[in-house]
């Protein structure tokens, strides 16, 4: 069973005043404010607190499991320490919540992207875990002595909603789990799920020939020869014109076959619809090209035979 974070605290520096800005922009921030406002007995205290929050009267906020704390400057300039408490989850509740999050890859990805999808909250509620506070769960205290939400604790509540907008992990810390521990728990749970769901068929994998057949388009057929007189007749080995002195026709034939194969591959890649998005490969060096040619005829010293037609072929592997 997982245990909630103990003794962990984050301190968030006060952002600049936000006059004219809504107190919450995300759905989870709005839900926080609903819990704050629906339980308050004095609407005027809420309005005063909203004004203080927008004016930047809330100092640095300390958040730890079950409690947020800050010093709020009143209208007369006096600072008041305020706390808002929200019950942290116990270990069993956290285990259920981690199960819910790890069951959907989209939940994990959204949370890591600082988003709290409504579907995650709904799935958690279905499992008996209410991530957002309900009416009556927020318990305020303030040095001014008010027993209900005073303007100072209300200011802290509105300010906290603004902080939650950008980082829902703060809400989860308030519920009892630090981000690092939660992410580690999710990684472990996802790995356990993957291992439990794997089979011998999964381990063996898919035959390479099957992957190649489904992922690689077939090569186009051999193009027809151009009409005579337009591009010249194709080279025919062993024709009536004898080769020049010292020319190894077999070596030339080998080079032509290699060039034709590479041209055929380049044509197939150019016909691929994804070709425009593929990076242009760098030109091989002479040494790299020599190794490619040598690998095409293993066991033969083909580079020595290419020396008359490919300058420096013999020394390219040096």
C-alpha positions in Angstrom: 0.0 0.0 0.0 1.3 3.5 -0.9 1.7 6.0 1.9 1.0 9.7 1.5 3.9 12.2 1.5 5.0 13.3 4.9 6.9 16.4 5.8 7.1 17.6 2.2 6.5 21.3 1.6 6.6 23.7 -1.3 6.8 27.5 -1.0 5.4 29.4 -4.0 6.5 33.0 -4.4 3.8 35.6 -4.8 3.0 36.5 -8.4 2.4 40.1 -9.4 -1.1 41.6 -8.9 -3.8 40.5 -11.3 -6.3 43.3 -11.4 -9.1 42.7 -13.8 -8.2 39.0 -14.2 -10.6 36.2 -13.4 -9.7 34.3 -10.3 -9.7 31.0 -12.1 -9.4 30.0 -15.8 -9.4 26.2 -15.6 -12.3 24.0 -14.7 -10.5 22.7 -11.6 -9.8 26.2 -10.5 -13.5 27.0 -10.8 -14.4 23.9 -8.8 -12.1 25.0 -6.1 -13.7 28.5 -6.0 -17.2 26.8 -5.9 -16.2 24.9 -2.8 -14.8 28.2 -1.3 -17.8 30.4 -2.1 -20.6 27.9 -1.4 -19.5 27.4 2.1 -18.9 31.0 3.0 -21.5 32.7 5.2 -20.5 36.3 4.5 -20.6 37.2 0.7 -19.0 40.6 1.6 -16.0 38.8 3.0 -15.6 37.0 -0.3 -15.8 40.2 -2.3 -13.2 41.8 0.0 -11.0 38.8 -0.3 -11.2 38.8 -4.1 -10.1 42.4 -4.1 -7.2 41.7 -1.8 -6.1 38.8 -4.0 -6.2 40.8 -7.2 -4.3 43.6 -5.5 -1.4 41.3 -4.6 -2.0 41.3 -0.9 -1.2 37.5 -0.5 2.4 36.7 0.2 4.4 33.5 -0.5 2.2 30.4 -0.2 3.3 27.3 1.7 1.6 24.1 0.6 2.0 20.7 2.3 -0.3 17.7 2.7 -3.6 18.9 4.2 -2.8 22.7 4.5 -1.9 25.9 2.6 -0.5 28.9 4.5 0.3 32.5 3.7 0.5 35.9 5.2 -2.2 38.3 3.8 -1.9 42.1 4.1 -5.2 43.6 5.2 -6.5 47.0 4.0 -4.8 48.7 6.9 -1.5 47.1 6.0 -1.5 44.6 8.9 -0.3 41.1 8.0 -2.4 38.1 9.1 -1.3 34.5 8.9 -4.1 32.5 7.2 -4.5 28.7 6.7 -6.9 26.7 4.6 -7.1 23.0 5.4 -8.2 20.2 3.1 -8.2 16.6 4.2 -5.3 14.6 2.7 -6.0 11.1 1.3 -4.9 8.1 3.2 -2.8 5.3 1.6 -5.8 3.2 0.5 -7.4 6.2 -1.3 -4.1 7.1 -3.0 -3.8 3.5 -4.2 -7.2 3.8 -5.8 -6.4 7.1 -7.4 -3.0 5.8 -8.8 -4.9 2.8 -10.2 -7.3 5.2 -12.0 -4.6 7.4 -13.4 -2.3 4.6 -14.6 -5.2 2.7 -16.3 -5.3 5.3 -19.1 -2.3 6.5 -20.9 -4.1 9.7 -21.7 -4.6 10.4 -18.0 -0.8 10.0 -17.4 0.2 12.1 -20.4 -2.3 14.9 -19.5 -1.2 15.1 -15.9 2.5 15.3 -16.9 1.5 18.1 -19.3 0.1 20.0 -16.3 -3.5 19.3 -17.3 -6.3 17.7 -15.2 -8.8 16.3 -17.6 -12.4 16.1 -16.5 -12.5 12.4 -17.6 -9.7 11.7 -15.0 -11.7 13.4 -12.2 -14.9 11.6 -13.3 -13.1 8.2 -13.3 -11.7 9.0 -9.9 -15.1 9.9 -8.6 -16.5 6.6 -9.9 -13.7 4.8 -7.9 -14.8 6.7 -4.8 -12.0 9.4 -4.9 -13.0 13.1 -5.0 -9.9 15.0 -6.1 -11.5 18.4 -5.9 -12.9 19.7 -2.5 -16.5 19.4 -1.8 -18.7 21.9 0.1 -17.6 22.1 3.7 -14.2 20.4 3.2 -12.2 23.7 3.2 -11.5 24.8 6.8 -10.1 28.3 7.2 -8.3 29.8 10.1 -6.9 33.3 10.4 -5.0 35.3 13.1 -7.7 38.0 12.9 -9.8 35.6 14.9 -12.7 35.0 12.5 -14.1 31.5 12.6 -15.5 31.6 9.1 -13.9 32.8 5.9 -12.7 36.3 6.6 -11.4 38.6 3.9 -7.9 37.4 4.5 -8.6 33.6 4.2 -10.9 34.3 1.3 -8.0 36.2 -0.4 -5.8 33.1 0.1 -8.5 30.9 -1.4 -8.8 33.1 -4.5 -5.1 33.4 -4.9 -4.7 29.6 -4.5 -7.2 29.1 -7.4 -4.9 31.2 -9.6 -1.9 29.1 -8.7 -3.8 25.8 -9.4 -4.6 27.0 -12.9 -1.0 26.5 -14.0 -0.1 23.4 -11.9 -2.7 20.9 -10.8 0.1 18.9 -9.1 -0.3 21.5 -6.3 -3.8 20.1 -5.6 -2.5 16.6 -5.5 0.2 17.7 -3.0 -2.5 19.3 -0.9 -4.3 15.9 -1.1 -1.1 14.2 0.2 1.3 13.3 -2.6 4.3 15.1 -3.9 4.8 15.2 -7.7 8.0 13.2 -7.6 6.5 10.4 -5.6 3.3 10.4 -7.6 5.2 10.1 -10.9 7.3 7.3 -9.5 4.1 5.5 -8.4 2.6 5.9 -11.8 5.7 4.6 -13.6 5.8 1.6 -11.3 2.1 0.9 -11.7 2.2 1.2 -15.6 5.2 -1.2 -15.6 3.4 -3.7 -13.5 0.3 -3.5 -15.8 2.5 -4.0 -18.9 4.2 -7.0 -17.4 0.9 -8.6 -16.3 -0.6 -8.0 -19.8 2.3 -9.4 -21.8 2.2 -12.9 -23.3 4.7 -15.3 -24.9 3.4 -14.1 -28.2 4.2 -10.6 -27.3 7.7 -11.5 -26.2 8.4 -13.4 -29.4 7.5 -10.3 -31.4 6.5 -10.0 -35.1 8.6 -11.6 -37.9 10.7 -9.0 -39.6 9.5 -10.1 -43.1 5.9 -9.4 -42.0 6.8 -5.9 -40.7 8.7 -5.2 -43.9 5.8 -6.4 -46.1 3.3 -4.1 -44.3 5.5 -1.1 -43.7 7.6 -0.8 -46.9 5.8 -0.1 -50.2 6.7 -2.3 -53.2 9.4 -1.0 -55.5 8.2 0.3 -58.8 8.8 -1.8 -62.0 11.7 -1.2 -64.3 11.0 1.9 -66.4 10.9 1.5 -70.2 13.9 2.4 -72.2 13.9 5.9 -73.7 13.1 6.3 -77.4 16.2 6.0 -79.6 17.9 9.3 -80.3 16.6 11.1 -77.2 18.8 9.8 -74.5 21.2 7.6 -76.4 21.1 3.8 -76.5 21.5 1.9 -73.3 24.9 0.5 -72.5 25.2 -3.1 -73.5 28.1 -5.1 -72.3 30.0 -7.2 -74.8 28.9 -5.1 -77.7 30.8 -4.5 -80.9 32.8 -1.6 -79.4 35.8 -3.1 -77.5 36.6 -1.6 -74.1 39.6 0.7 -73.7 43.0 -0.6 -72.7 43.1 -1.7 -69.0 39.3 -1.5 -68.5 37.8 -4.4 -66.6 34.3 -4.8 -68.1 33.2 -7.0 -65.1 34.3 -4.2 -62.7 32.3 -1.7 -64.8 29.3 -4.0 -64.8 29.6 -4.3 -61.1 29.6 -0.5 -60.7 26.7 -0.1 -63.1 24.6 -2.7 -61.1 25.5 -0.9 -57.9 24.5 2.5 -59.3 21.3 1.1 -60.7 20.4 -0.5 -57.4 20.9 2.8 -55.6 19.0 4.7 -58.2 16.1 2.2 -57.9 16.1 2.7 -54.1 16.2 6.5 -54.5 13.2 6.4 -56.9 11.2 4.3 -54.5 11.9 6.7 -51.6 11.0 9.7 -53.9 7.6 8.0 -54.6 6.9 7.6 -50.9 4.2 10.2 -49.8 6.4 10.9 -46.7 9.4 11.8 -48.8 9.0 15.5 -48.5 9.3 15.2 -44.7 12.4 13.0 -44.7 15.8 14.6 -44.0 18.3 14.5 -46.8 21.0 12.0 -46.0 24.6 13.3 -46.1 26.8 12.3 -49.0 29.1 9.4 -48.1 32.8 9.9 -47.9 35.1 8.0 -50.3 36.0 5.7 -47.5 32.3 5.0 -46.7 31.5 4.4 -50.3 34.5 2.1 -50.7 33.3 0.0 -47.7 29.9 -0.3 -49.2 31.3 -1.6 -52.5 33.6 -4.0 -50.7 30.7 -5.3 -48.7 28.7 -6.0 -51.8 31.4 -8.5 -53.0 32.6 -10.2 -49.8 35.7 -12.3 -50.2 36.9 -10.5 -53.3 39.3 -7.7 -53.6 36.9 -5.8 -55.8 38.5 -2.4 -55.0 41.7 -3.4 -56.6 39.8 -4.3 -59.8 38.1 -0.9 -59.7 41.3 1.1 -59.5 41.5 1.8 -63.3 37.9 3.2 -63.3 37.6 4.6 -59.8 40.5 6.8 -58.8 41.9 6.1 -55.3 39.6 3.1 -54.9 42.5 0.9 -53.7 43.5 3.4 -50.9 40.0 4.4 -49.8 39.9 1.8 -47.0 43.3 2.9 -45.6 
